[in-house]
Amino acid sequence: MSGDFAEAGRGVIDLLGLLAYARLVAFFRLAGDAELAPTLASKGALADLAAAEHANYRRLHDRLAELDVQPESAMEPFSVPLDAWHARTEPQSWLESLVKAYVGDGIAGDFYGKIADLCDEQTQELVRDTLVESGRAEFVASQVRSAIAEDPALAGRLSLWARRLVGEALSQAQSVASRRPELAALLGSGVRSVASEADTHAADGTEDADVSEAQAADLATVSRIFADLTESHTARLEAMGLST
Amino acid sequence: MSGDFAEAGRGVIDLLGLLAYARLVAFFRLAGDAELAPTLASKGALADLAAAEHANYRRLHDRLAELDVQPESAMEPFSVPLDAWHARTEPQSWLESLVKAYVGDGIAGDFYGKIADLCDEQTQELVRDTLVESGRAEFVASQVRSAIAEDPALAGRLSLWARRLVGEALSQAQSVASRRPELAALLGSGVRSVASEADTHAADGTEDADVSEAQAADLATVSRIFADLTESHTARLEAMGLST
């Protein structure tokens, strides 16, 4: 039991580090994508979204420091998979960047929320607070809807783009889970009632056969969690006039 | 007298629009330059500076709306000169971006402050509030100083860079003054005790000869104001270990 607790503790630090890095990168990406914004008003709106991400980053960063963890070391392990996610989903247009900000950050947020549910109350509250999509839904949905009204062919292209975003998110989430056994164990504990043998060995990270068995379990766990997120993902697509 | 007041009114809107656009662009540039940051901690610090610029932009934007001015129309006339300033001073390294954030925004801020001194009290207060270099000085100065300590040759190169920043700022400020006669008149009123003939004609913007005479006056006015800003500019350079 105390072993489980220690593992959850490392899992919480991992979750906060992952989230802090995710928010910092989302801040930079939103600010960068604003170059694509067609008007000064939409540039400003994207700057608002970016600033909201910065505030989230700052809170998570400060919480890590409060827990006597060097925030940058907690964030560092997640730079490779998150940078890869952004590199593979570079928006080529203003509308793609909007859909990414809403769909990509939306499903990632739901995913983080699921993990947070398994943490202590203070972590839950902090994570929930920093996942608030402050005004994003209305802004993005109305922009995308009116673009589709003008050019209906966009609906199909943007729906495809949304599917690609989810596919890449799933793939990076699996990569994170396989790199961070404590986080995977935390994840797994929400899906299974008892930790599997594979997870326990993965935490040691010694035997190759066990590690790949653990990775298969992580893949299954992550996929199962993503499947659970379908409902709100579909709602976001519908708000924009896109199909699943 | 009432004519002067109306002119000052348009000048104030111009100042707020200029500042709002300057802050929005500074936000985007700081966020973009963070790609150059060597560590996760310095990326985070630059994100903090960028977020502070966003908060300033938001306040100026909301003040324009409060004055029943469409904020984007007030900002729009300044996009060309400010975008030109950034295009001509694209930092090629992390240190150049730091010096730009400190020296460039510093002298621009002093300049805006000088204009604000000539406005109503509420505008003065708002402009002063949004010019606070929250923590920038310490952060930038310490980074630049320690880089120079490691590689003394940097001092000369960065001093040159700082001179170029000021030269480009002066040139863009003159361009702004020549495009916005009301703002130039406001500027001029701080330097001269009575408005010159040239300024009055420039506000009409009808006769070519008068316009170029007014531009010459603007050039002189702007240069004189820049000369007045030397003291704090020199202090910023010294804080970084650079020479004028």
Boltz contact constraints between the chains, C-beta under 6 A:
constraints:
  - contact:
      token1: [A, 27]
      token2: [B, 47]
      max_distance: 6.0
  - contact:
      token1: [A, 28]
      token2: [B, 31]
      max_distance: 6.0
  - contact:
      token1: [A, 31]
      token2: [B, 28]
      max_distance: 6.0
  - contact:
      token1: [A, 31]
      token2: [B, 31]
      max_distance: 6.0
  - contact:
      token1: [A, 40]
      token2: [B, 72]
      max_distance: 6.0
  - contact:
      token1: [A, 40]
      token2: [B, 75]
      max_distance: 6.0
  - contact:
      token1: [A, 41]
      token2: [B, 72]
      max_distance: 6.0
  - contact:
      token1: [A, 47]
      token2: [B, 27]
      max_distance: 6.0
  - contact:
      token1: [A, 47]
      token2: [B, 54]
      max_distance: 6.0
  - contact:
      token1: [A, 51]
      token2: [B, 51]
      max_distance: 6.0
  - contact:
      token1: [A, 51]
      token2: [B, 54]
      max_distance: 6.0
  - contact:
      token1: [A, 54]
      token2: [B, 47]
      max_distance: 6.0
  - contact:
      token1: [A, 54]
      token2: [B, 51]
      max_distance: 6.0
  - contact:
      token1: [A, 72]
      token2: [B, 40]
      max_distance: 6.0
  - contact:
      token1: [A, 72]
      token2: [B, 41]
      max_distance: 6.0
  - contact:
      token1: [A, 75]
      token2: [B, 40]
      max_distance: 6.0
